[in-house]
Amino acid sequence: MGSSMCGGNQFTLPLDMAPDSVDDKYDKESSCRDLMYEKVNTVYLPDEKKANPEFNSSWMKAEDEWEKSGGHPDLTKEQFIAIYMYTNQSPSIYSDFNRNVSKGKSVYGTASFPYHSLHFYLTDAIRALKKGCEKTFRRTKVDFNHQSEFRFGRFASSSHKDNLLSYGNVSCFSIKTCYGAYLEPYTATKGEEEVLIPPYEVFKVTNVQQNPPKNETLGDCKVVYTVESIGVQSNLNCKLFNKAESNRSSNK
C-alpha cells in the first residue's frame, strides 16, 4: 500500500487530533479549490519538481503510466498521477510525504513544506472517488496511546481486506470511513484493495479489544480498535487564500 500501514521497530505513538497535521481540504464551496489548482499548476508543481529530483522522477513515471492506460473517466491526469505516485514503491516517496504531512502545519505555504502539489492532487482525487461510508481494515506495527476522538493526521491506508499480514499485528483497526476513497483501479500496487483516508477525517473509538479471539477478524492482532467516522476537521482549510480557521463538521 502507499501509506505506511506498518512501522519499523515497535514503539508508541499518540492517537489524537493530530494538531500539527497539514489538513487543508480545499473547500470547493469557497472557491479555494479552484484557486489552489491554479497555484499548484503555475507555482508549486514546477518548483517542487525542480527542488526534488526523486519527486520529479516519481511524477514522470506516473505520467508514463497515465499515457499507457489511455486515461480514466473518473479522474483527471493529475489526480491519477497523485495516486500512482503515492502507491508506487520505486521510486517511493510516501514515507517522506506523510512525515511532512503529519508535522508540517507550521511551514505549510512555505518552501519548507515540499509537497503542496501532491497533497492537493491526492486530496482532490479522494474527493472525486469518494462514494460513501464503507468498512475497512488497517494494520500497524506500533502501539498507540489513544483518545476517544482522533484523526490519523496523514493520508492513511486501509483495505477491504483484513489479512494483509505484512503490515503488522500490533495495533489493528476496524474502520467505518465516510471520507476515504477506494483506489484499487488506479494504484501502482495491485491486489490490496486500498481505501485511502484523508488527514482531516475525525473518528470516534467505539471499542478497544485486547488480544481478541484467534478465530475473529483481526484475531492475530495484539489490540483491535473499532472506530467510526464522525465528521471532518480541517484546521488549515483554505489557508493559502484566507485566514485559516478550524473547520469542523459532523456527519449528517
Sequence and secondary structure as in RCSB ss.txt:
>XXXX:A:sequence
MGSSMCGGNQFTLPLDMAPDSVDDKYDKESSCRDLMYEKVNTVYLPDEKKANPEFNSSWMKAEDEWEKSGGHPDL
TKEQFIAIYMYTNQSPSIYSDFNRNVSKGKSVYGTASFPYHSLHFYLTDAIRALKKGCEKTFRRTKVDFNHQSEF
RFGRFASSSHKDNLLSYGNVSCFSIKTCYGAYLEPYTATKGEEEVLIPPYEVFKVTNVQQNPPKNETLGDCKVVY
TVESIGVQSNLNCKLFNKAESNRSSNK
>XXXX:A:secstr
  S SS SS  EEEES  TT       TTTTHHHHHHHHIIIIIHHHHHHH HHHHHHHHHHHHHHHHHT  TTS
 HHHHHHHHHHH STT  HHHHHHHHHH GGGTTSTTSTTHHHHHHHHHHHHHH  S EEEEEEESSEEEE SEE
   S EEEES S  GGG SSEEEEEEESS EE GGG SSTTS EEEE TTEEEEEEEEEES  TTSTTTTSSEEE
EEEEEEEEETTTTTTTS    EEEE  
